Amino acid sequence: MYTPNPINTDNVLLSKEMTELIERLAEHVHDTWAAGRIREGWTYGSERSDRLKQTPCLVPYDELPESEKEYDRSTAAATIKAVLAMGFKITKD
């Protein structure tokens, strides 16, 4: 039986700069997902249909519902927190 064991990030605090990075990475996560779906033959559709390979999320990040943006932010934040928890530093030139 599989038991997930994510990196403990409970003590990681994110600076304002990291919060800004998370938003940009969330957009990147969405664009990467969208590019993959398009390569697989998915197109925009007002309702999701796996059979027709249509999804309403094939739109620019800015046009996504807030709930979808939050999903992408959560993925980005979890990654940034894991990187920091492992002792790496993230700097901007």
Backbone torsions as a table, in degrees:
resi	resn	phi	psi	omega
1	MET	NA	136.0	-178.7
2	TYR	-82.3	128.5	175.1
3	THR	-121.4	108.0	179.9
4	PRO	-57.9	142.6	-179.4
5	ASN	-138.1	69.5	-178.5
6	PRO	-67.2	157.4	176.5
7	ILE	-62.0	135.1	179.7
8	ASN	-72.2	115.8	-179.8
9	THR	-116.8	15.9	-176.3
10	ASP	-57.3	-31.9	-176.4
11	ASN	-96.2	7.6	-179.2
12	VAL	-88.1	120.4	175.4
13	LEU	-104.3	136.5	-177.7
14	LEU	-100.0	132.4	176.9
15	SER	-76.5	170.5	177.1
16	LYS	-59.0	-39.8	179.4
17	GLU	-62.7	-38.4	179.3
18	MET	-68.6	-36.1	177.6
19	THR	-62.8	-40.3	176.8
20	GLU	-66.1	-39.7	177.8
21	LEU	-63.4	-40.9	179.6
22	ILE	-58.9	-42.4	179.7
23	GLU	-63.1	-42.4	179.2
24	ARG	-67.6	-39.3	177.4
25	LEU	-67.8	-34.4	177.3
26	ALA	-60.9	-41.5	176.6
27	GLU	-63.1	-41.0	177.9
28	HIS	-63.3	-43.0	177.7
29	VAL	-57.7	-45.4	179.9
30	HIS	-63.8	-46.8	-179.0
31	ASP	-62.2	-38.2	177.8
32	THR	-65.5	-44.5	176.9
33	TRP	-59.8	-48.3	-177.3
34	ALA	-62.1	-42.9	179.1
35	ALA	-60.6	-39.9	177.6
36	GLY	-64.1	-43.3	179.4
37	ARG	-63.9	-43.2	179.6
38	ILE	-62.0	-41.9	176.6
39	ARG	-60.0	-32.2	-180.0
40	GLU	-82.8	-0.2	177.5
41	GLY	96.1	7.6	178.4
42	TRP	-74.9	150.9	176.5
43	THR	-134.6	169.5	176.4
44	TYR	-68.7	140.1	172.3
45	GLY	-150.8	147.1	-176.3
46	SER	-65.0	-22.3	175.6
47	GLU	-132.0	147.9	179.3
48	ARG	-70.2	133.9	175.0
49	SER	-142.3	109.7	177.2
50	ASP	-65.1	-36.0	-179.3
51	ARG	-63.6	-43.8	-179.5
52	LEU	-89.2	-5.7	-175.7
53	LYS	55.8	54.7	177.3
54	GLN	-125.9	144.5	178.1
55	THR	-148.9	142.7	176.8
56	PRO	-76.5	-3.1	-177.7
57	CYS	-90.8	0.5	176.0
58	LEU	-83.7	67.9	177.8
59	VAL	-139.0	162.4	175.4
60	PRO	-56.5	150.7	-178.4
61	TYR	-50.1	-43.6	-178.2
62	ASP	-60.6	-21.8	-177.9
63	GLU	-96.0	-1.9	179.1
64	LEU	-70.2	150.7	170.4
65	PRO	-63.9	152.4	-177.9
66	GLU	-56.9	-34.1	179.7
67	SER	-63.3	-37.3	177.9
68	GLU	-72.4	-39.6	176.4
69	LYS	-61.0	-39.8	-179.2
70	GLU	-65.1	-35.7	175.8
71	TYR	-60.6	-45.8	179.4
72	ASP	-67.3	-39.2	177.0
73	ARG	-62.1	-40.9	-179.5
74	SER	-62.2	-42.7	177.5
75	THR	-62.4	-47.1	-179.9
76	ALA	-63.7	-44.8	-178.4
77	ALA	-63.8	-41.9	179.5
78	ALA	-62.1	-38.3	179.0
79	THR	-68.1	-47.5	179.4
80	ILE	-60.2	-45.1	-179.9
81	LYS	-62.7	-39.4	179.0
82	ALA	-64.9	-43.0	178.5
83	VAL	-59.3	-46.6	179.8
84	LEU	-67.1	-40.0	179.7
85	ALA	-63.9	-28.0	178.9
86	MET	-82.0	1.5	175.3
87	GLY	95.4	1.9	177.1
88	PHE	-78.5	156.7	177.0
89	LYS	-115.2	143.8	177.1
90	ILE	-115.9	120.8	179.7
91	THR	-126.9	158.1	178.3
92	LYS	-117.5	131.6	177.7
93	ASP	-79.0	NA	NA
